[in-house]
Amino acid sequence: MRRCGVTVIDLDASVILPVRDGARFLRRLIPALRAQTLPNERFEIIIADDGSRDGLIDGIALEDDWLRVSRGEPANAYAARNRAAKLARGRVFAFIDADCIPAPNWLEAGIKALETADMVAGRIRFIVPARRTVWTLLDIETTKNQERHVTLGNAETANLFVRRDTFEELEGFDPSLPSHGDFDFANRCVRDGGKLLYCPEALVQHPTRDTCRPFLRAFWDANHSYGSRVARNGGIPYGRKFRSWVPLVQTIRSRRRFGMSLGLDRSWMNANGIQPSLTEQVKTLPLIYLGLPYMAATAQTLGSLSGRQFRRTAGQLPPT
């Protein structure tokens, strides 16, 4: 609702979900949002369309007061989220990915948790296919552990609740980051004294990446953006430090630091209903200790070069 060009804040929450060419996901997600225990009249849904060309809106009944679309040219998910937030009428922004499925009490649990926090990371569990692959296991191994993220001041927008005033004070997501913008956003909140909590009751399910190319592309993009972001802020990403290039050592140290198994992390796998076989453990070990660490270090190093160029262009570094 807008009066004289001003958005009226009259709802408990605005659910914001970015999507590009993901109409098939919305046909599953929207009914799950309609089935929330929070009454429909107390929240709205804003689809942040990032330049879809798949007939995104075909077959979806838009409702002026409940389900709306924020359309824009293709950019990235963070720019789309920012655009949708400008239209939102909720006191809380509830971010979810289009391919997720929320539990019925997802909204109520997240909103309640925000009573004592500025930002809340909800629990994410994977939808594991009947025939899992090495890439399925590595995708689970490397992402979506929100409880661990929060200990590091991070959170993923696949399941994230933010106070409206906190979002506005932080000026939203950095739209120049194609990936890792959610970690950047959470880091800025914590750095400025904001309180970030983990809420296991606010649950969503997320599909896995089960083939090589989608997993490696997402892994590369996340590490490249991390390197760029750190360099923009004048720091040095882990990938540019010598110990990241020493085989095995840094990976073992990191896993011990977080109490992870030396192979596929048993506790996190079990939380997602998986007990890896010995064959699966053996197949993933070379990637966990050699392939992925070196790929991450390379992506972070290249990302840091683009980050330094960004700073130079912005006048924060002298020309070389």
Sequence and secondary structure as in RCSB ss.txt:
>XXXX:A:sequence
MRRCGVTVIDLDASVILPVRDGARFLRRLIPALRAQTLPNERFEIIIADDGSRDGLIDGIALEDDWLRVSRGEPA
NAYAARNRAAKLARGRVFAFIDADCIPAPNWLEAGIKALETADMVAGRIRFIVPARRTVWTLLDIETTKNQERHV
TLGNAETANLFVRRDTFEELEGFDPSLPSHGDFDFANRCVRDGGKLLYCPEALVQHPTRDTCRPFLRAFWDANHS
YGSRVARNGGIPYGRKFRSWVPLVQTIRSRRRFGMSLGLDRSWMNANGIQPSLTEQVKTLPLIYLGLPYMAATAQ
TLGSLSGRQFRRTAGQLPPT
>XXXX:A:secstr
 EETTEE   EEEEEEEEESS HHHHHHHHHHHHT SS GGGEEEEEEEES  S TTTT   BTTTEEEEEE S 
 HHHHHHHHHTT  EEEEEEE TT EE TTHHHHHHHHGGG SEEEEEEEEE  SS  HHHHHHHHHS  HHHHH
HTT   TTEEEEEHHHHHHTTS  TT SSSHHHHHHHHHHHTT  EEEEEEEEEEEE   SHHHHHHHHHHHHHH
HHHHHHHTT   GGGSGGGGSTTHHHHHHHHHTT  SSS HHHHHHTT    HHHHHHHHHIIIIIHHHHHHHHH
HHHHHHHHHHHHHTTSS   
